Amino acid sequence: MEVLRRIELGDYENHIPLLALIETACVVSRLTNNPKSASLATSFVSSHAKLYDTTDLLERSIEIGIKTKASGFDVIFMACADITGALLITDDRKMYEKSIEFGLEAALLREWGTG
């Protein structure tokens, strides 16, 4: 995937909450049914990202959650993007729509670079 290659090359900075490592492990494990792939993916993400502790995102997450009524999980990612000024890239259409409504710069991964 082009995004991962660009992150690895240092073209993009990857700002993510720590819990993204859990999500990465779960999604890759679900998609591949391969523990080694899940472990490698988690290792890649953790070594190519600036990680943010959820406690550092807590106050902004609550504010965003109250305003958007998005899921608690989603608002943590939204808060991370908001605090860092980063583009929020997601493959979750609901999170994407809530992010845009809130005023964040966001891209839907499946459509990114095609338009």
HUPE-V567064 format. One record per residue. N is the residue number from 1. PSI is psi in radians with two decimals (999 if undefined). Layout:
n:N psi:PSI
n:N psi:PSI
This chain:
n:1 psi:2.37
n:2 psi:-0.71
n:3 psi:-0.80
n:4 psi:-0.69
n:5 psi:-0.75
n:6 psi:-0.60
n:7 psi:-0.81
n:8 psi:-0.66
n:9 psi:-0.20
n:10 psi:0.16
n:11 psi:-0.57
n:12 psi:2.52
n:13 psi:2.41
n:14 psi:1.92
n:15 psi:2.07
n:16 psi:2.62
n:17 psi:2.62
n:18 psi:-0.63
n:19 psi:-0.20
n:20 psi:-0.45
n:21 psi:-0.67
n:22 psi:-0.81
n:23 psi:-0.72
n:24 psi:-0.85
n:25 psi:-0.77
n:26 psi:-0.81
n:27 psi:-0.82
n:28 psi:-0.70
n:29 psi:-0.74
n:30 psi:-0.73
n:31 psi:-0.59
n:32 psi:-0.36
n:33 psi:0.61
n:34 psi:1.86
n:35 psi:-0.62
n:36 psi:-0.72
n:37 psi:-0.73
n:38 psi:-0.73
n:39 psi:-0.75
n:40 psi:-0.73
n:41 psi:-0.77
n:42 psi:-0.71
n:43 psi:-0.74
n:44 psi:-0.87
n:45 psi:-0.81
n:46 psi:-0.52
n:47 psi:-0.14
n:48 psi:0.62
n:49 psi:2.67
n:50 psi:2.08
n:51 psi:2.43
n:52 psi:2.22
n:53 psi:2.45
n:54 psi:-0.58
n:55 psi:-0.54
n:56 psi:-0.35
n:57 psi:-0.07
n:58 psi:-0.97
n:59 psi:-0.81
n:60 psi:-0.62
n:61 psi:-0.76
n:62 psi:-0.80
n:63 psi:-0.81
n:64 psi:-0.72
n:65 psi:-0.73
n:66 psi:-0.72
n:67 psi:-0.69
n:68 psi:-0.41
n:69 psi:0.44
n:70 psi:2.97
n:71 psi:2.66
n:72 psi:-0.68
n:73 psi:-0.82
n:74 psi:-0.69
n:75 psi:-0.42
n:76 psi:-0.75
n:77 psi:-0.70
n:78 psi:-0.72
n:79 psi:-0.69
n:80 psi:-0.80
n:81 psi:-0.71
n:82 psi:-0.83
n:83 psi:-0.66
n:84 psi:-0.20
n:85 psi:0.40
n:86 psi:2.72
n:87 psi:2.25
n:88 psi:2.04
n:89 psi:2.16
n:90 psi:2.74
n:91 psi:0.21
n:92 psi:1.87
n:93 psi:-0.69
n:94 psi:-0.77
n:95 psi:-0.73
n:96 psi:-0.87
n:97 psi:-0.75
n:98 psi:-0.67
n:99 psi:-0.79
n:100 psi:-0.79
n:101 psi:-0.63
n:102 psi:-0.39
n:103 psi:0.19
n:104 psi:2.69
n:105 psi:2.12
n:106 psi:2.70
n:107 psi:2.44
n:108 psi:2.05
n:109 psi:-0.78
n:110 psi:-0.30
n:111 psi:-0.14
n:112 psi:2.25
n:113 psi:0.00
n:114 psi:-0.17
n:115 psi:999
